[in-house]
Amino acid sequence: MSQAVPGQGRWRGDRRDAGAAALIDPAIRALPPPQRTIDRSVVVTARTQAADLATRTPIIKQAIGAKQIEVVAAVYDIRSGKVSLV
């Protein structure tokens, strides 16, 4: 059975309809073709998801407005084990 997750689309078998892909695909396509590398796409995806998370949920928006939390984009490098803010 598939369940909707707010802002995340709906699982159907082995794929998800819309959700994150609806945000990520246009962001990557907006890059000039020579910049559509995996590394650059990962950064764009992290920034897109962080921006979406910061505005999607009223609780998170309220906490940001009250300066209780900050949503930042970061990338985990599996080779080095390091997390880098982007």
C-alpha positions as CSV (number, residue, x, y, z in Angstrom):
1,M,0.0,0.0,0.0
2,S,1.4,3.4,-0.8
3,Q,1.1,6.3,1.6
4,A,1.5,10.0,1.0
5,V,4.2,11.8,2.9
6,P,3.6,15.5,3.0
7,G,5.8,17.2,0.4
8,Q,7.4,13.9,-0.7
9,G,5.0,12.4,-3.2
10,R,3.7,8.9,-3.1
11,W,5.6,5.6,-3.4
12,R,4.4,3.4,-6.2
13,G,6.4,0.2,-6.4
14,D,10.0,1.0,-6.8
15,R,9.6,4.7,-7.7
16,R,8.2,7.8,-6.2
17,D,5.8,10.1,-8.1
18,A,6.8,13.7,-8.1
19,G,7.9,14.8,-4.6
20,A,11.6,15.6,-4.4
21,A,12.2,14.9,-8.1
22,A,9.8,17.6,-9.0
23,L,12.1,20.1,-7.2
24,I,15.5,18.6,-8.1
25,D,15.0,18.1,-11.8
26,P,14.3,21.7,-12.7
27,A,17.1,22.9,-10.5
28,I,19.7,20.7,-12.3
29,R,18.2,21.5,-15.7
30,A,18.7,25.2,-14.9
31,L,22.5,24.6,-14.8
32,P,24.3,25.2,-18.1
33,P,25.0,21.8,-19.6
34,P,28.8,21.9,-19.0
35,Q,28.0,22.4,-15.3
36,R,25.7,19.4,-15.0
37,T,28.4,17.3,-13.3
38,I,27.6,14.9,-10.5
39,D,29.4,17.0,-8.0
40,R,27.6,20.2,-9.0
41,S,24.3,18.4,-9.2
42,V,24.7,17.1,-5.6
43,V,25.4,20.7,-4.4
44,V,22.3,22.0,-6.3
45,T,20.2,19.2,-4.9
46,A,21.3,19.8,-1.3
47,R,20.6,23.6,-1.6
48,T,17.2,22.9,-3.2
49,Q,16.2,20.4,-0.5
50,A,17.3,22.7,2.3
51,A,15.3,25.7,0.8
52,D,12.3,23.5,0.5
53,L,12.6,22.1,4.0
54,A,12.9,25.6,5.4
55,T,9.6,26.7,3.9
56,R,7.5,23.6,3.7
57,T,6.5,23.0,7.3
58,P,4.9,25.6,9.5
59,I,6.8,24.3,12.6
60,I,10.1,24.6,10.9
61,K,9.3,28.1,9.4
62,Q,8.3,29.2,12.9
63,A,11.5,27.9,14.5
64,I,13.6,29.6,11.8
65,G,11.7,32.9,12.3
66,A,12.3,32.7,16.1
67,K,16.0,32.0,15.4
68,Q,15.7,28.7,17.2
69,I,17.1,26.7,14.3
70,E,18.9,27.2,11.0
71,V,18.4,25.0,8.0
72,V,21.6,24.6,6.0
73,A,22.6,22.7,2.9
74,A,25.4,20.1,3.4
75,V,27.0,17.3,1.4
76,Y,28.4,14.1,2.9
77,D,31.5,12.8,1.1
78,I,31.4,9.0,1.4
79,R,35.0,8.7,0.5
80,S,36.4,11.0,3.2
81,G,33.5,10.7,5.7
82,K,33.4,14.5,5.9
83,V,30.3,16.7,5.8
84,S,30.7,20.1,4.0
85,L,28.3,23.0,4.1
86,V,27.4,24.2,0.7
